[in-house]
Amino acid sequence: MVNLSMHISLPIPHKPAHTTFHGGATTTLYTRPRSSSTRCNAMPSAQTTTVPVPTRRSANYKPSFWDFNYIQSLTTQYTEERHSKRVAELIARAKMLLLHQEMEGDRRLELIDDLQRLAISHHFEQEITQILSSIYHDDTTERDLYSTSLQFRLLREHGFRVSQDVFDCFKNENGDFKTSLCDDKRGMLQLYEASFLLTHGEETLELANVFATKHLQKIGDEGDDDHNLLEMVRYALDLPIHWRTQRPNARWFIEAYGRRSEMNPTILELAKLEFNITQSMHQQELKLISRWWKQTRLSEKLPFARDRIVECYLWTLVGGLSQPQYGYSRIMATKANILITLIDDIFDVYATLDELHLFNDVIHRWDLEAVNQLPNYMQICFLTLNNFINEMACDVLKEQDILIIKYLRKSWQDLCKSFMQEAQWHAQGYTPTLDKYINNGWISSSVPVILSHAFFLVTTPIQKTTVDSLYQYHDLVRCPAVILRLANDLATSPNEMERGDVAESIQCYMKESGASVEEAREHARFLIWNSWKRMNEERVGDSHFSKEFIKKAVDLGRMAQYMYQLGDGHGIQNTHIKERISSLFFKSIV
């Protein structure tokens, strides 16, 4: 087990005299730090210097919903060995069912789809790959719309190159989809889901998306006698499968699956038990992380910043590190997410521009001697970050004999540089063009930092050529970053503009083009759609990145839309995200 405590040896820094809050604005009165040449026993001068009080803002962030004592008090029965033994029995039964020779092709595809949506497919990866590979290479069966769409989606999800031409037989002489297909409601739902795996230039799938969406919306508005189908349609219109995060989706799907007439009791019991056992594991990891957080004293030293350790863990879990073997990776990635949030709040909310220049310079040069120039709250933040990087680099060095300190530092340097740019724009009252904003904003989204750490946590072996490609910011990094940046803006723009933050993509596009707010928001959604197309290309192309890392990158794009789907789930902590987190981490399935 990795040692989660962080031992920080700090110089005695100057301390803030006191902090006051005036109408949402934060003001800290502090004395200047003594230079390194000042003698400790020097006599004070006869004259005192009045230091101007810096003007600070406040985002008025609320405390975490889940405090330290609550997390430490969590208990569950699902850590007991009897539950893991039962899971092993159910997995063996499910494998027999999946490989049963007499199971019809469509039913086998449906079972694979169910296993994936129930978040238990990782137990059957070898069997699923074998089945799909056989279908891809040998199956020439003519299928209806439902079967064709389901097969197409599953094959593309697993990286097989399947042509959009498989849908040509469902078009009329004018190249449009036949209106008679609307009678096949299940087929229309599958066509809709399949269309989201399109890449650039695939006009048939573009048409499929428009066609299926139009008719599903009619079903959603008018209702249907098949209540299970209606529920699935409305859920899909809310967000398609391909854009959904697997584990949170599993909680909803377990309940929906249990209401189906063709539900398999073995599969349902396995899904419920697996969910609860995994939840107990996550609770134990949250306890470790919350103790580390308390030991750093960062919430005490940086009281203006967000205390979001549960949300930061959620980003890690849902953003591609959900499987049991990634326990250490989840813990380290969560620490990175916590530090990202703190540094974001330093740049975005609290620090003065002069302080930010100093902090950015120290980060850029990674100069430990220059830390003395920083105010106290920046000193402890920088040293905690430095210790974290050294800890992770040491662990990777022991496992893989490669030193990654310079790479990790570069990712934080790039992040702070992008934060600095936004702070300067804000200070100048400057609104950049949309392209200029996004070229900086995809880095300030923090995705390059998240994925650089994830790469070293999940990749074995680590090849230098692959690392170099990663740090040239490959499309596999850039695409989810753009999705996160725009999804964040769509959700947080009203609140951040109200407190006077830098202009975001919505405002940039409005000023540049003269568009209305809704037109600007629609343009942001269009850019998200295009980013998904590019990311879909990376998923099925020849890549020197591991499948685990590719999945992590794709899942991060999904996590962005999950966290910001119903407003700001990270900063504001709306009631929607509170319920989602509770159902994922704290409420077991009965």
PyMOL commands that set and color helices and strands:
alter all, ss='L'
color gray80, all
select helices_A, chain A and resi 68-72+81-98+105-117+121-138+145-157+164-170+179-183+185-195+203-222+227-238+241-243+246-258+265-296+298-301+309-318+324-350+353-365+369-373+376-400+405-428+434-444+447-458+464-471+475-498+505-513+517-540+547-563+575-586
alter helices_A, ss='H'
color red, helices_A
select strands_A, chain A and resi 16-22+25-30
alter strands_A, ss='S'
color yellow, strands_A
deselect
rebuild
show_as cartoon
